[in-house]
Amino acid sequence: MAQLRLALAQVNATVGDLGGNAEMIRLWTAKAAETGAHLVAFPEMALTGYPVEDLALRTSFVDASREAIEVLAADLDSDGLGELPVVVGYLDRAAAGTSDGDPARELPQNCAAVLHHGAVVARYAKHHLPTYGVFDEARVFAPGHDLAVVRVRGVDVALAICEDIWQEGGPVSMAREAGAELLLVLNGSPYERDKDDTRLELAARRAGQAECALAYLNLVGGQDELVFDGDSIVVDAAGRVLARGPQFVEDLVVLDLDLAESTFHPADVTEGVAFTSVTEEAAPPYAARPAPEAPRLDPVGEVYQALVLGLRDYVRKNGMSSVVLGLSGGIDSALVAAIACDAVGPANVYGVSMPSEYSSDHSKDDAADLAERTGLNYRVQPIKPMVEAFLTHLGLTGVAEENLQARCRGVILMGLSNQEGHLTLATGNKSELATGYSTIYGDSVGGFAPLKDVPKTLVWQLANWRNAEAEASGETAPIPPNSISKPPSAELRPGQVDQDSLPPYEKLDAILELYVAGAQGRAQLIEAGFDEAVVDKVVSLVDRAEWKRRQFAPGPKISALAFGRDRRLPITSRWREQDS
Amino acid sequence: MAQLRLALAQVNATVGDLGGNAEMIRLWTAKAAETGAHLVAFPEMALTGYPVEDLALRTSFVDASREAIEVLAADLDSDGLGELPVVVGYLDRAAAGTSDGDPARELPQNCAAVLHHGAVVARYAKHHLPTYGVFDEARVFAPGHDLAVVRVRGVDVALAICEDIWQEGGPVSMAREAGAELLLVLNGSPYERDKDDTRLELAARRAGQAECALAYLNLVGGQDELVFDGDSIVVDAAGRVLARGPQFVEDLVVLDLDLAESTFHPADVTEGVAFTSVTEEAAPPYAARPAPEAPRLDPVGEVYQALVLGLRDYVRKNGMSSVVLGLSGGIDSALVAAIACDAVGPANVYGVSMPSEYSSDHSKDDAADLAERTGLNYRVQPIKPMVEAFLTHLGLTGVAEENLQARCRGVILMGLSNQEGHLTLATGNKSELATGYSTIYGDSVGGFAPLKDVPKTLVWQLANWRNAEAEASGETAPIPPNSISKPPSAELRPGQVDQDSLPPYEKLDAILELYVAGAQGRAQLIEAGFDEAVVDKVVSLVDRAEWKRRQFAPGPKISALAFGRDRRLPITSRWREQDS
């Protein structure tokens, strides 16, 4: 048997920040060296950040990544860390001749490099390019075809990247054929709720197929609509969990593995396997550290943490520090305010109550109560003078008048954003967004929409969860209980409540889940027991709201198929699901 | 030799309108039958409209298309058209077992069907799935692998769909091996300016490789950001043009081909070729019709037609009939108004002049002049009272005050849109959009942005072209000459002109072309002779404007790589091209 101290650095990289990411990698490599690790790994495209989308098509960016990986190898050596092999995800390009159409074109590739003694000693290019949901990799990358195996302390480690283990065959089978003792998988795998524990199930299954231990290392951090949740896992060949990293926070997961010593000889190398010997001799026997196994959050708690991290990183990585939002006294804006206070601190959150003549007293009171509970910066700006200026001259009525109120609020928030430098947050939730129950350029105004992928029923659960968490630790619950318990209303006309226009939220959200995430049709929905008229109402609202959704700000994605970049529907479409 | 009267129906299909598209196909098939055609063809996915994007992932929609093609075959037979073979693009699905991950999953396919005597007698699934630019086909379709050859009047016709002939190998080689006399290619190929005549060059080259005539049939019409331009082409095996359809209008291109009679026998069928005999006997000799060859528009004129068709179809296919826009007296809004009048008629165009205290007299005069020239519906609504209502209470200054003016205009336009039912048009051009020189929720407000992909220098060319066209036909030039000749200004502060903030438009547009469409880096731009400071200014503006662009309305795409759905960049990115 050979021992290997493996360090998995689940770090938070920033897209495009090659210098900052390289600094981060040097810092965490030094930490790994301090633990006596024999091998340290960083996630998929940790050097460039992930996903880079069409930045991969810009030659200057690919050049910069290729140069940065060489500089990083040299810098690690200068840091005195050259002895420790480092596996890093980065952006490279394939040799000429890989493009179907143009033989001279060198296509970008999603790669991993092994750095040792100041040089890149091995490279691996991802085989399977996911092209579904949020992933567009077939658009920007050329696939790799070879397997990279590196021998470290007598142990043969095969490399793979993310989708490589979600598809049958490929690197997993090749790793088994090459007799690898460890399959090291670099991931950029975004958080999704209600997926049970698919990654663990997958890692265990692939470890069995590869007949070796498998280390699943994942990114942490928010990037536009994606939230990477860490939660790295190491399993043995039998699929037993050996170690697990925490969710949503950076960490160095250090684990001592007992592996078979390599029986593979370079002469055995089969086609398509690139073998590199880093250190042949096994480590002298030593006492293993206790394996870390971070506890997992409960299902609502992990959504809350995803939303906090998604917002924090959107603000921070875009170089901003404060946010502004409208406080209506309702549950959506109260939850967004609580998330914002947790993400950037209440001193950096600016809440504006913008009552109209239709606003109830409880709305104003609840907004003030929220401000007091959280300690955010609070002001009140009635919209009556602005609304009247438009009404006097334009004579708007009905829906046009309702929307006018929401738009005057949007103008106020954007004015404060421009004047004071805050990022405006849109407070709409997924149920509203899905059905078009919002005012474009009104309550949908904002640079980021924390609840974009959060259905209304989950909004209430999150509010209750956050308050309970506060109460359990003796703190003030941030969200006014009255905001949670009262019936939701847009308050754009007297006595209005959401259920004048929408089915009850329990029913609406259940249909949306099947229709949007499940892509089920009308017949299936009715078969599932939903009332025909309600189904027709919901699918007709959803089908009509595509243009509004296309204009909505980005927001953290927490479900399999959300609206936004991972769902691409024609705006112009005569398809009526209710006729199917 | 065998004669074949081929009818290519370059029609305007509507996405999702299976019933309407089927009606259209029956109508044009009847027209083809009247000409005595032996074979009539419809473009790529003519039955469903194209592109359907993620609608393909909805089972009920695929089911509906599969049913609709059978019903269409039967209806054509009832119409008395069963004798005429009809080739139609539609959406189908592959048999189970084609999905990599899930063997039970039946993936959607982009298909063509041959209808004859009331039945589907042959099917073909597209081999090459474009996944670049505006195309995401690898995301929603499974590739086909077989070639379909149908014998019509003794002539063997091989089928292909669009991208199949843009890639080496595949159906083109298979058609040669199968000894086809005609390669019939159904396309959904969007218009792009400045592409010279790549389609003709490609068609000629592929005809040579297939060693037979090639008919290239293209859709017509606007679909969200795409404009299909027709311009169908038939070439012989030597690449000579035999016929050509008009640009941007529906047409039936009818052509008599003299082809070799088939020497192929079903017993010769090689693997992967599905052969179907529709009619064995050659047509008795007859006198050929003159071949149609539509003249091509000049480079500026074809852009103008693309913009008109793109807007007209967006309005019409979304079930609307009128548009509203702000008229500043400047060139952008004047050009949009002219396009709108050509697209939906001046009686359906509502122009609003919204002067502020910074608006010059010439702005107000030029807006009124435009209204008079075009005959659109015109009103004046000064924004002072609305702007003052916000200023009094919020104390906005600087850029916040400038943006406030643009946003009050946005609120007015959206109020009128809601009240009167018009689609709001955003009048910003590509140069502004690229550099972020616009106010989000202000002048960017609107459901459609006709100039989204039109650089400012081309705005002037289009205005001059349209005026010259009017003058040549003795009509009133729609665009006030003063709007064309005066220096552009946003008029949001006293004496402001665009060039306070931006480089001269000739320089700006030239850099944008290389940086955006060409994906060239800073070093290449400087090498191309542009001033370093100007390059840095432009790339920094472009890189920072991604979030604004993400919120912009759709608009007709006229260039290879425009902003919008075909260019996907991270919003959050620290990559600074100027550091490269």
Interface residues (C-beta under 8 A of the other chain):
Chain A: T14 V15 G16 D17 L18 G20 G49 P51 V52 E53 D54 L55 L57 R58 T59 S60 F61 D63 A64 D100 G101 T131 Y132 D136 A138 R139 W166 Q167 E168 G222 Q223 D224 D313 Y314 K317 N318 Q381 P385 M386 E388 A389 F390 T392 H393 L394 G395 L396 T397 G398 V399 A400 N403 L404 R407 C408 G410 V411 I412 M414 G415 L416 N418 Q419 I440 Y441 V445 G447 A519 Q520 G521 R522 A523 Q524 W547 R550 Q551 A553 P554 R565 R567 R568 L569 P570 I571 T572 S573 R574 W575 R576 E577 S580
Chain B: T14 V15 G16 D17 L18 G20 G49 P51 V52 E53 D54 L55 L57 R58 T59 S60 F61 D63 A64 D100 G101 T131 Y132 D136 A138 R139 W166 Q167 E168 G222 Q223 D224 D313 Y314 K317 N318 Q381 P385 M386 E388 A389 F390 T392 H393 L394 G395 L396 T397 G398 V399 A400 N403 L404 R407 C408 G410 V411 I412 M414 G415 L416 N418 Q419 I440 Y441 V445 G447 A519 Q520 G521 R522 A523 Q524 W547 R550 Q551 A553 P554 R565 R567 R568 L569 P570 I571 T572 S573 R574 W575 R576 E577 S580
